[in-house]
Amino acid sequence: MSDVETSGIGTGSGPSPSRRNLLRGVAGAAGLAAVSGGLLTACSSSDSSDKKSGGSGGTASVAGSTVTFGSNYSDPAAKTAFAALTTAATTSSKVKVTVNTVDHNTFQDNITSYLQGTPDDLFTWFAGYRMQYFAAQGLAQPLDDVWEKIGGNFGPAAKQLSTGLDGHQYLVPLYNYPWVVFYNKSEFAKRHYTVPTTWDEYVTLAKKMKTDGLIPIAFADKDGWPALGTFDILNMRINGYDYHMKLMSHKIPWTDAGVATVFQHWAELLPYTQSGANGRIWQDAAKTLEAKQAGMMFQGTNQVAAQYVTDKANLDDLDFFTFPTVNPKWGQDYMDAPTDGFMLSKKAKNTDAAKAILEYIGTGPAEAEYLKTDQWDVGLANGLQVPTYNAIQKKSVAEIGKCKAVAQFMDRDADPAMAKAMISIIQKFIDDPSTGNIASLQKSAEQQAKAIYTS
């Protein structure tokens, strides 16, 4: 059985190593992930050298031993789903799992010092650049031998997102989820609202909601990261995916006119966005939508749908639409659809047993087990059959599958130091979206980017 307990991960943020050559190839890796369940299946073609695995291959030698698992799955719904997964992993591998759960934001803020100190054997983390960053720092162990057994279970996009810049695999993916605009079907039906597909329709609907006494768009940014998603989607809708990735790698300056256009559109939307966002956590914004005090909310299914489950709100009433078209050149071709998974600490004390756990997790049955409880994410394994998928999950698979490319979210696509800088800059923008302040904030962002990307 899995023992779910709580322990600290350290209080220091640790040094932020230089990005240096880590940028090479990252944009291509992130761009490959254009599906989830359906996405990765749609573009899947197994390596002939990869072998399918129904579970751990080292069961005989590791049975009865214990591994520790550092987890950022701190929200109640996600914590329950993760406990079900680790319990199933123990049943399959005979390896006991002790889960050390830490608040999501605390885990992320202290991840460097955690990995440099006395980390757990395994830890929850993110695909793409955020994985590559710590792999390049020598803080994680390669998982090529694990991928020899599980590789046939995933398509090339999932494998690429799990691959470091040295060509070795460092992550076993579990799921991804889209960032979309949520609403309550009953509220739209009662008020005769129509789902917008263009920017003008979106703003017009927001104005109508405000006239009707609703908060048009529920919004919170006390945690800092939620607003990064709004920047991402506006950037991809206005400037396209390639521009977004180049900006994240500082191949385009933050003073560029395209960035100004993003902030200008956002400023147009702010009067219809829930006020006081910098003092509100996203869970409270979601509750506003649940209570039908707000008409819409742009965030991930991993948050909004999960919060409905936690609050025992009417999940069947929840629906979403992809963010409307702003620039017809790009339409609705792109979105943020972050991929989450698991890594092996360089300082792991029980490597063989930890790999046995990962070999189980990297299978369709493991994903299906996790998703029995998870009613908001979608799995990544080829041909995954999940009878428990609800309407939100089925729609997520379909909408992610329509994308020409997906991003991994600003705090995963950019240097961590730059993402942290943008959290502060965007919060200042939310407080003052004037044209003069936008120009000043762009200059600040560029100054910090030059220091971060050239150090």
N, C-alpha and C positions, 0 to 999 in steps of 0.2 A: 504494500500500500504506500501511497505517497503522503509524507508528513509535511503539511503546509504550515510553515512557521515564518516569523519575521525576524530579520537581522539587519543591521546597518551596513552600508556600503562605503563608509568613509565620508569625510566632510570636505576634503579638499578637491578642487577641480583638477589639479595636476597640471603639468605643462601641456601646451597645445602645440604639438610638433608641426614643423613646416610641411606644407602640401607638396612642395618640390615637384617630383615627377609623377605624383599620384594622379594628376589630372588626365594623363595619357590614357585614352581608351574608355574613360568613364562614361562619357556621353553616349557612346555606342552601346555600352552595356546596359545603361538604363533604358535606352530606346528600344531594345529588344523585347522588353517586357510589356507587351501590348495586350495581354490576356490574363485571365485567372481561371483555372479550371477549364473554361472555354478558351481563354486566350492562349494559354500554353499548349493546350491540346490542339488548337487550330494550327499552330506553327511547329508542332512537335515532330521530331524524327530521331529516334533513339540512336545513339552511337553504337556501332556494332561491337565495340569493346566493352560497353556497359552491360552489367548483369542485373537482372531483376532480383529483388530480395523481398521476401515476405516477412522478414524479422531479423533479429540480430544473429550474426554468424559466430560470435564467440561465446555463446551462452554457457558452454561447459566450463570454461576457464574463469568466468566472471560471476557465475551464479552465486547468490548469497552476499555479494559485496555491495557497497553503498557508494553512490555518487551524490554530490551536492549540486544544486541547480539554482543559480542566481536569476531571479525573475522580476521583471517590471510589470507583470500582469497584476496590477494592484487593484484595479476596479473590480467590484464584486462579481460581475458577470464573467469577465475574462478570467479571473482567478479560479472560478468554478470550472470553466472549460479546461484550463491548464491542469488543474488537479485531476480531471478525468483522463487527460492525455498521459500524464506521468504514471497514473495508476495502471493504465493499459500497457504502458511501456514496461512496467515492473512485471506484469503478468506474462508478457511476451519474452522478456530477456532474463527474468529472475534476478534482476539487479534492483536493489532498493534505491529509492530516490527521496532525498530530503530537499524540499523547495524552500529557499530563503527569499521571501517576497519583500520588495522595497517599493515605495511610492514611485510611480512612473517617472515623474519629473526629476526626483532626487536621483534615481538610478542613472538617468541620462546625463544629468549635470556632473555626476561624480564618476562616470565610467572609466576615465583615464586613471585616476588614482586607485580605483577599485582593481583594475587589471594589473596595475603595477605593484599592488600590495599583496593581499592574500585572497585571491578570488576563488569562487566556487569552481568546480570542475567544468560545468557547462553554464552558459548564460544566454539569456534572450537578447536578440539584437536585430539589426536591420540589414537588408540586402544592399547591393550596389556600393557606392562610395563609402558609406559609413562602415561597411564591412572591410572594404579594401584599406581604409585608413588604419585600422588597428592591426590588420594582417601585416601591413608594411612596417609597422612599428615593432613587429615581433612579439605582439601580445596575445596572439592566437595561434593555435596549431593547425596545420593543413589537414584536410579531410579527404585526400585523394583516395585512400583505401576504402573509406566509407562510400564515396561516390562510385567506386568500382562495383559496389553491390547495389546501390540505389539509383544509379544513373539512368537505367532503363525506365524508371518510374516518372521521369521528368523530361520535358522538351528542352531544346537548346536555349530558350530564353531564360528559363529558371536556372539552368546550369551557369549561364553567363553571369547572371546576377549574383551567383554564389562564388564566383571566381575572382581571385585576387589578381593584381597587376603582374604578378610573377607566374601566372598561369595555373596556379594551384587552387583547389576549392577550399573554402574556409567556412562555409555556412550550409546548413540544411534548411531549406525554406519550408514554411508551413502554409501560409495563406497570404492573400492580399485583399484590398478593399478599396472602393472608389470614394473620392470626394465629390459630392453632388449636392443639389439643393433639395432639402426635405420639406414636406408639407403634409398636412392631414387631409386625406381624401374627403372626409365628411365636411370639413370646413370649406374646401373648394367647391364642393357640390352645393352646399347650403347658400353660399354667396355667389354662385355662378361664375367663379374665377376660371380662367383658361390658362393652361400651362404655357408660359412664354418660351419662344424659341429664338428670339432676337433680343439684343440689348434694349432697344426702344420699348419692346413689349414688356421686358423685365422691369424697367424703370416705371413704366405706366402702371403695371400691376402693383408695384410697391406704393406708388402714389395713391392708388385706389384703396389699398389696405389701410393706409394711414388715415384716409378720409373716413373709412369704415370703423375707425377706433381700434385697429390692431397695430401692434408693433410689426411693421412689414418683415424685417429680417432680424431674427434672434442672433445675438453676437456677444462673444466674450473673449477677452485676451489677457486676463490676469496671468495665465501660465506662459504667455509670450508666443508659443508656437502656433496656436490656432490661426492667427491672422496671416502667418506665412502662406497658408493655403490659399487665402483670398488673393494675395499678391501673385502666387503661382498661376492660378487659373486666369486672372486678368492678363498676365503676361503672355501665357500661351494662346489665349483667345485673340489678343491684339497683335502680338509679334511672332507667334509660332513657337513650336517646340525647339527647333534648332537655336533660335535666339535665346530662349530660356536657358538651355544648357550652356551656351557660350557665356551668358551673363553669370551663371553660377560658377564658371571656371575663370571668370574675369578676362575672357577674350573679347568682351564688350564692356566698356566702362559704365559705371553706375550713373555717370552724368549724361549718358546718351539720351537723345530725345525720346526713344522708345520707352525708357523707364519713366520719363516725365508723363507720357501719355497714359501709362498704367495708373500712376497716382492721380492723374486728372479724372479718369473714369471712376476710380474708387471714391474720390472726393464728391463726385456727382451722386454716388450711391449712399454716402454716409448719413445724409439727413433722414434716410429711411431705415437706418440701421439702429439697433438697440443702443441707447446712449449709456455712458458709463462703462464701456467695454473693458477698459484697463483695470477696473476694480472687480470684475466678475469672472468666475471660473466657468468653463464651458458646460459643466453639468447643470449649472443653474440656468444657463441660456437654453439648454435642451428642455428643462422643465417648463420654461415659458412656452415653448412650442407644444409640449404635451398638454398644457393647460389651455391651449388654443387662445392664448393671449398674443401670440406671435403667429404670423402667417407662413413664414419660411425660415430655413436655417441652412447655411452652406457649411458643411463639415463632412467628416468621414462616417461611413456606416459603422465603423469600428467604435465610434463614439456615440452618435445619435441613436442608432438602432439599439446599441448595447444599453444605453441609458433608459430607453423605453422598457427594455427587459428588466433591468434592475428596479425600476420604479413601478413595475407591473402595470405600465400604461398599455394602451390598446395598440399593439404592434401591427395588427391587421389594418388599422386605419392609416398607418404611416406609409407614405410613398415618396418617390423622388423623381427629379428630372435632371438631366445633365445641364451644366451651366450653359446659358444661351450663347448664341453666336454674337460676337462683337465685330470682328473683321471677317467678311465673307470668304476671304482667301483661305482661312484656316477652319471656318465653320465650327463644328464641335468635334474635331479630329483628335484632340488631346485632353488628358486629365491627369491629376495625381492619383496613382493607385499603388501606394506603398506596399512592399513585400516584407514580411517579418519572418524570422526564423531563429536558428540557434547556432551557437559557436562553441568551440572548445578552447578553454583558457590555456595559455602557454604554461602556466604553473599548475595545471590540473594534477591532482594527486592520484587519480584513478582513471588513467587515460583509456585503458582497454574497456572497462565497464562503461565509461562515458560514450565511447564509440558504439558500443552495443545498443545503448539507448538511442543514439542518433540513427543507427541503422533501422530501428523500428519506426522512429518518427518519420523517416524518409520513405514511407510507404502509403499507398492509397488507404488501406484499412486504418492506419494511424490518423490520417487526416479526417477520415469519416468519423472516427471515434471522437476526435476533438470537436467536430462540427455537429455532433449530436446535441451538444450543450450550447455551442456558439451559434447564435441566430443572426449574425451580422457580417462575418467574414466569408470568403469563398476560398476553397482549396486549390492547390496547384498541380496535383498529380495527374498524369495522363489518364484519360478515361474514367475520371473519378465519378463514382455513383454515390450521391448523398440523398437518400430518401427524405431526410429531415430538412432539406432546403426549403425555406419559406419564399414568399413572393419577393421580398427585398433581395435575398441571395440569388434567386434565379435571374432577377433583373440586373443585378450587379454583374453576373457572368456575361450576360448579353451586351450590356453597355460597355464594359471594359473591352470585350471582344471586338467592338466596332471601332475602337481607337486605332489610329495609325501608329501611335507611340504613346507611352505613358511615362510620366516623371515619377520620381521616388519621394518628392516633397523637398522643399528648400533646405531643411536642416539635415537632409540625407544626400542631396545632390551637390551642396556647396561645402566648402571647408567649414568645419564646426565653429571656428572662431568668427567666420563671416556670417554664418547663420545667427550666431549670438549677437553680433553687432546689429544685424537687421531687425532682430526682435526689439531692441531699444529704439532704433530709428522708426520702425513702423508704429510703435506705441506713441512716439512723439508726433507722428503724422496723424494718428487717430485723434489726438488732443488738439491738433491745429493743422487742418488740411488746406490752408491757404496756399496760393501759388508761390508766394515768397518763401514760405517754410518748406515747400516741396523742393525748391531749388537748393535751399540750404542743406536739407537732409540728403539730397543726391550728392552734394559735394562732400559731406561727411562720410557717406557710404563709400565714395571713391577713394578718399584719403585712407580709410581703414582697409579697403581692399588692396590698395597698393602695398601697405605695410604687411598685410597677411600673406599675399600671394607672391611676394618677392623676398620674404625672409628665409 
